[in-house]
């Protein structure tokens, strides 16, 4: 039921200025479907509804150890063949693996079941530590609330950072979580951080991205040694100061590319890179495309 709530909340209505989607729940046999909290869901649509879907998300269920029926697997393969994006998080990933859609790709699932997924599907490169993994038209996510990370990533990928941030704010969620993995994530200031000094330093860093911001300077402002600062920083944010700053710079560059006509050279300066060439190198490495191509992807987005 949690997974149903996550996807319906992200892709449900969010008011003026935010994207709207035609959302539908489907099952092999329409009708009442049991859930893990004992409340059945009334499913109106069968697998034929997948024929018109741009995005198909395989939801996790308690019976994931038993492979889905042939009709479900065939429907997933057919949707992928038509060009739909297929996604799954938690143990929903097992359905995509059973359909053969993850062979030769990287994928993730709930950490508790990552070993089982790898044993059952040796052709899949399982990465148990990732919050989500984007392989183009196949995207997989970790367990439980990581479904939000996966769905917000899909929203960001198709509509841009500003739109995804708006939906996250509407749901009173951080727009990104950084789990320390090399993935398409940026790290916000942790609003629930118990260390007021650390929180203030991170907020200050956001306002001074155009400066070098060495860790020694951040530690000095927090009145900590460099080692203590790094340890407390990792405990609060789940990542290192260097990775947090890098992702923050790239996220800020994304928003400027989407929302302004500033030259790439000026954007690089504003987010703290020494030159447009350095920004381009980091952008290609972390985002897969150069900044100008990224900008073109979103200039025509309504």
N, C-alpha and C positions, 0 to 999 in steps of 0.2 A: 504494500500500500504506500510505503514511503516513496518508492520509485514512481508510482503513478502520480503522487502529489508533486514530486519534483518536476517531471516533464510537463505536467499540465499547468503548473505555475509559471515556468519559464516561457512556454509557448502559448500561454493563455493571453487574454486581453490585458494591456497595461496602460491604457489611456492614450490621450492625444500625443502625437509626436513619436510614439514607439511602435514598432512593427506589429502587425496582427497576422495570425496564422490560422489556417483551417486545421483544427486539431481533432483527431479521432482515435478512439481505442478499438483495436481489432483483436479477434481471436479465431482459432480454427473453427470453432462452433459458436456463433452468437448466442447470447443468453447469460444467465448468472454464472459468474466465475468466482470461485472462492479466493480469499486473500489470507495473508498470514495473521490478520487481527480478527478473523472470524466474520467480517462483514463482506458479503458478496458484492461484486461489481456487475451491473447490468450492461453487458457489452452488446452494442447494436450492430456492429459491422463484422463481416467475415473477412477472409483473406483477400477477397477480390478488391477490397478497398485499397490494398497496397499498390494496385496497378496505377493509381493516380498520385502516389505519394512522392514528393521530392526528398523527404527524409523519413527513414524507417528506423525506429529505436526498438531494439529487442529488450524488453524489461526483465529483470531478474525474478525468479520464482523459486519456491521451496523444492520443486521437482526437477531442478536443473541437472541432477545426476542421471536422469533418464533422458535420452535424446528426444528432441521434438519429433512429431510425426513427419512422414515424408511430405505431406502437403505443406507444412510450415517451412521445412527446409527448401522445398522447391520454390515457394513464394519468395523467400529471402534471396535465393539465387537469381530468380527472375527479376526482382526489383533491382538488384545490383547490375544485372545485365542491361536493364533499361536506362541505367545512368543515375539511379537514386543513390543518395548518400545513406550508408547504413552505419548505425551506431549502437553501442550497448555499454552498460556499466555494471559493475558488480558481477554476479554470476550470469547475467544476461549475455556476457561474452561467450559463454559456452555454446549458445545457440549459433552464433556466427561461426565458431570453430567447427561445430558439427556439420554446418553447411559447406565447409571447405573454403570459406571466404577469407580465413586468416592465414592460410598456408603461405609460408615465405614472408610473412609480415611480422612486425612487432605488435604486441598487444599487452593489455594489462587487465586485471580483475581484482576482486577483493584479495588482499594479501593472504588471507587465511586459506584461499583456494587456488593460489597461484601455482603451487607445486602440483596439484591435481590437474590443472589445465595443461601444464607442461608435460606431465606424464601421459595424458590422454592424447595430446596433439603435439608430437615431437617436431612437427614442421612449423610450429608457431614459436617465435622468439618472445617468450613471456618475460615482462619486466615488472616485477612485483612492487617496486618502489614508486612507480609513476602515478601521478594523479589521473592523467589521461595520456593517450598516445594518438597522434593524428597521422594516419597513413593515406591521406587524401580522401577517397570516397569510403574509407573504413576508419571509424574512430571508436576507440574503446576507453573506458574509464574504470577507476578503482571503485571500491565498495561504498555503500551507504550514501552519505552526504556528498561524496565526490561526484555524484550524478549532477549536482549543481555546477561543478567545475567543468564537466564535459559539455553540458548544455550551454553554459555561458561562453565557452570556447567556440562552439559551433556558431553561436549568435555573433560573436566578435569576428570570426573568420568570414562570415558572409555579409555582415552589415557594418562592421567596423567597431573600434573601441568605444566611441562615444555612445553608440546605440546599446552595446552590451552593458556599459556602465550605467546607462539610464534604467535598464531593466533590473540590474542588480540593486540599484538604489530603491526602486519601486518595491522590491522584495526585502529591503533592509538587510542586504547581504554585502560582504566585500566582493568587489568585482573580480578579484583574483586571489588565489592562494599560491604561495610559493613553497613547494615541498622539497626544494633543493635539487630538483631534477632538471635536466637539459630539455625543457619543453617550452611551449608557447605560453609563458606565465609572466606576470609582473607582480610585485609585492607592494601592497598598500601599507601605510602606517598601521600597526596593530592597535585598533581602538580599545581592545581589552587588555592591553599591556599593563601589568601591575607596577612596573617601574616607571614612575613619572619622569625621571630624568632621561631615561632612554627614549620614551615616547616623544619628549620635547626635542631631543636631538634628531630623531627621524623626521619630525615635522619641519625642523629647521633645514635638514638636508633637502627636502622636497622644494623648499623655496630658494635653494642655492645650487640647483643642478648645474648651472653654468660654470661653477667653480670645480677645481680638481677633486675635493672631498676625500683626501686620504684617510684611512682608518685611524691613523694617529690623531688627526684633527677631530674626528667624531668622538674618539675616546676621551680626548682632552675636554671637550664640551660636556661630556657625561661625567666628568671628574672620576675617571676610571683608568686603570692601566690598560694597555692595548689588549693584553691577554684576557683580562676580566671582561672588557667590553665585548670582545669577540664571543666569549662563552655566553654571556647574558643575552647578546644579540641573537645568537642561534637559538637559545631557549625561547625567546619571545617571538621570533619570526619564522623559525624552521629553516633558515638558510644563513649563509655567510654574509657579512657586510658587503663584500665585493660583488657577490651574485645579486644581492638585493639592489645595489646601486645600478648595476648593469641592466637589470630588468626594469627598474624604474626609469632609467634614461630611454630605453627602447620603447616603453609604454608611452612616455611623454612625447617621443618623436612620432609615434603612430598617431596620436591625437592631433598633433600639429600638422602632419601630412594630410589628415582627413579634413580638418576644419579651417585651414588657412592656405593662402597662396605663397607663403614664405619660401624663399629659395632653400634648397636642401642645405646649402652652406650655412645659412642663418639658423636653421633648425638644429644642425649639428652643434653650433656654438651655444644655443640656448639650453640644450640638454647635456652639455658638458663634454662633447667630443672635440678633439683638437682640429679636426678637419672633416669635410664631407666624405673624404676617402675612408676615414676611420669609421664613421657612421655607416657607410655603405658596407664595409667589411663585416661589421657586427650584425647589421640588419640581414645580410644575405646568410650569414652563419646561423643566426637564431630564428629568422622568420622565413628563410628560403627564397626571398625575392629582394631585389634592390629597392631602395626607398622610392624612386620615381615610379617603378612598376606598382608598388603598393599604393601610391597615391592615385594612379590611374584606375586601380581596381575599385576605388570608392568615390571618385568624383562624379560618377553617374548614378550612384545609389540614392534613391529618393529619401 
